[in-house]
Amino acid sequence: MALTPDSAAKPALQACHDQWPWRPIAPSPAKRVPMSRPATARKPRASSQTRIAGILAAARELLAEQGVGNLSIYAVAERAAIPPSSVYHFFASVPALLEALTADIHGAFRASLEHPVAHAELHDWRDLSRIVEQRMLAIYAADSAARQLILAQHGLAEVTQADRQHDLELGRLMQQLFERHFALPPLPADIDVFALAMELGDRVYARSVQLHGHITPRLAEEGMRVFDAYLGLYLPPYLPKRDQPL
């Protein structure tokens, strides 16, 4: 039989197969794609926290000296003795800087509500309200930035909105403080009674700042009366005091 090209090649192919036997190539293992993890907020490093604290301290000083209207990123950078780019790294604008300063101020208010109260010295809920308001008045008296950002008229919507959000948190903390010492009656769910009482008292303090540049003793007393008067719409004159604070 005449050999065709295909039949002539078969012995050579067979010899190659015998010398190097064919083995199936195992498929390469699939590459594992790492699963992405949800991003979590990172705390600023210690060096960043120190830098932020220095920036806020410089902003406080400038507010006390020049007011909100004259505050600028460059002025803050000069007072803090750092480049303006370092301030912009943390705060993109003056309103962003003032929002952070407002949060810092409200941190002092939160601390005043978390500070222990002598339960034995409370005779009725008005004693507690006076302690709370006097602590906040002390913060206003010591911190010009608090008076300018919370009580003065500056026209910064971002700062005003941030202040209102912080007031809601302070109102909840204040209600918890009252509940710790007194058995509160049911309060409306659609109104933040304590936050609103605090805001109404602040209106009187703000009037004093506008007229006198600070909170006078006379208007401080009026602000506390407004605070008590509004709470009195929801709290009875006699509120049972707990035997022991919660």
DAURUR-V518573 format. One record per run of one state. SS is the DSSP state (H for helix, E for strand, - for the rest). FROM is the first residue (numbers start at 0). TO is the last residue. Records with the same first field share a line. If there is no record, write none. Layout:
BEGIN
SS=FROM-TO / FROM-TO
END
This chain:
BEGIN
-=0-3 / 19-44 / 66-66 / 70-71 / 80-82 / 90-92 / 114-117 / 121-123 / 142-142 / 151-155 / 182-191 / 212-215 / 231-239 / 241-245
H=4-18 / 45-65 / 67-69 / 72-79 / 83-89 / 93-113 / 118-120 / 124-141 / 143-150 / 156-180 / 192-211 / 216-230
E=181-181 / 240-240
END
